[in-house]
Amino acid sequence: MDVSIEEILHDIGVSSVDVISHDGPEFPNSFPVIDRQIAHWIDQQLEWEDAVAFAFLVVQKEEIALQLSRCLEMNKSNIINNQDPTHKIGIVQVINLSAEKHGARTWQTRVYEALFHIGYKQLLYDLGIDDEEAERKFQVGMQLKSLRKLLFNLCQELEMNDQARLIQLFQDKLGQSGQKVLPVSMMESQFLHLLMLNQSEPICPYVKGCLQQMQRADLVNLFAQDSCGNQSCQIHIKKADVEDEYYQQGQGLCVIINQKIFYSDPSYPNAPRLEDRLGTDRDRDELEATFTLFGADCLIFDDLTHEEMLDKLERAALKANSQKYFWVSVCVLSHGRRLNGVDEILGCNGVGIDRKKIINMFADASKCPNLQKKPKLFFFQACRGNESTASATHGHATIASDSAVQSIGGWPAISDYMVASATIEDFVSFRST
């Protein structure tokens, strides 16, 4: 390359020493050496969005990483210098040439680690680093800044609407001091901007607060469970006694619904006529004995219609919402089916209720706040054979996938529960006879 790295970077106001400089002694490793030719080849593989993520992870100075990122976004390609068509180079070549000039040594491991986190495992494999070696050496690698990796992982989890909401919250915060967010689309660039503006303050509490305002408990937990590398960070400090690492022991509540005798209800002519469930009383008694040994108060109900089931379960949920209870177990022994993809538990009148309703009565902290962060166990002894009908007796709400997880007090509204079924979907189950 005839033109120097300084000439290439001059057009965007960056010096090579700012990109990367001498970074200490080189430690032996088995990774392929990244020369100019390999750097050029890697650049050809990178999409511009991934090149921005690469700059975010590898370039340590926030202002320089931001300048390079904005340049990449402006060009909408992995090209740093777009002024001279004869000397177009990508972000990896910028790192490579800067390292050559200033005698940097560990930069190559940093490049490989960044490519691993961005998701270019096939590229690493093509360079001679297999998946197992990459996982072992780069998953918890030490060459990249922990805070950058933490923020990058958060960026990876954000949907477009999440990004828009988070940027608006950033703007609300910056607007208080007369500052603005950047007119860029990449969240990595926004985080670099925030890091530059808040160098005297830790960024983690602010980011966590924004995620809580978004009511994204899943993102709050994801962000809090990793490490930012700052030993004094109140969000990521490792406490010797973390209260949420175990469940507190204490008295529980066990609810058992036992359906044995079934009948045809003239009010529901479309409901199936079901055989009696002989032998179910033994299962009921065994469950009562077992959970009594575990220190539970047991509520037992026999032969309930679908309406009576809902009523008894609602009353049981109210009882479980007492601070005296540290866990709950709900056991339902009945006929069951899958109707139009929905698991139903049948009342003794043959009318079904969605078992998600049963679960949510106890698992949803908005309905039963005492059980939040406490174990909730659900056992369903019921068939799950598949049925389909154009007009079901009861309508069911559509369940949207990939939706935001609602939170209460910074914790998922529905959490800490286990569902055990006597059989898998579309199959029948057996009982004691």
CORDA-V505584 format. One record per backbone hydrogen bond with DSSP energy under -1.0 kcal/mol. CO is the residue of the C=O (numbers start at 1). NH is the residue of the N-H. If there is no record, write none. Layout:
BEGIN
co,nh
CO,NH
CO,NH
END
This chain:
BEGIN
co,nh
4,8
5,9
6,10
9,12
9,14
10,13
15,18
15,19
16,20
33,35
35,39
36,40
37,41
38,42
39,43
40,44
42,45
42,46
47,51
48,52
49,53
50,54
51,55
52,56
53,57
54,58
55,59
61,65
62,66
63,67
64,68
65,69
66,70
67,71
68,72
69,73
70,74
71,75
72,76
72,77
77,79
84,87
89,80
90,94
91,95
92,96
93,97
94,98
95,99
96,100
97,101
98,102
99,104
106,110
107,111
108,112
109,113
110,114
111,115
112,116
113,117
114,118
115,119
115,120
119,121
120,124
121,125
122,126
123,127
124,129
125,128
130,134
131,135
132,136
133,137
134,138
135,139
138,141
145,149
146,150
147,151
148,152
149,153
150,154
151,155
152,156
154,157
159,163
160,164
161,165
162,166
163,167
164,168
165,169
166,170
167,171
168,172
169,173
170,174
171,175
174,177
174,179
175,178
182,184
186,190
187,191
188,192
189,193
190,194
191,195
192,196
193,197
194,198
198,201
203,207
204,208
205,209
206,210
207,211
208,212
209,213
210,214
211,216
212,215
216,220
217,221
218,222
219,223
220,224
221,225
230,233
242,245
251,326
252,297
253,329
254,299
255,331
256,301
257,333
258,303
260,277
265,268
268,271
276,278
277,280
280,284
281,285
282,286
283,287
284,288
285,289
286,290
287,291
288,292
289,293
290,294
291,296
292,295
295,252
297,254
299,256
301,258
304,348
305,309
306,310
307,311
308,312
309,313
310,314
311,315
312,316
313,317
314,318
315,319
316,320
322,325
327,253
328,377
329,255
330,379
331,257
332,381
333,259
335,346
337,344
338,387
339,342
342,339
343,355
344,337
345,353
347,350
348,263
351,347
353,345
354,357
355,359
356,360
357,361
359,362
359,363
360,364
364,367
364,368
368,371
369,372
371,374
375,328
376,418
377,330
378,420
379,332
380,382
380,422
381,334
384,426
385,338
387,340
405,217
406,413
411,408
413,365
416,376
418,378
420,380
424,427
427,384
END
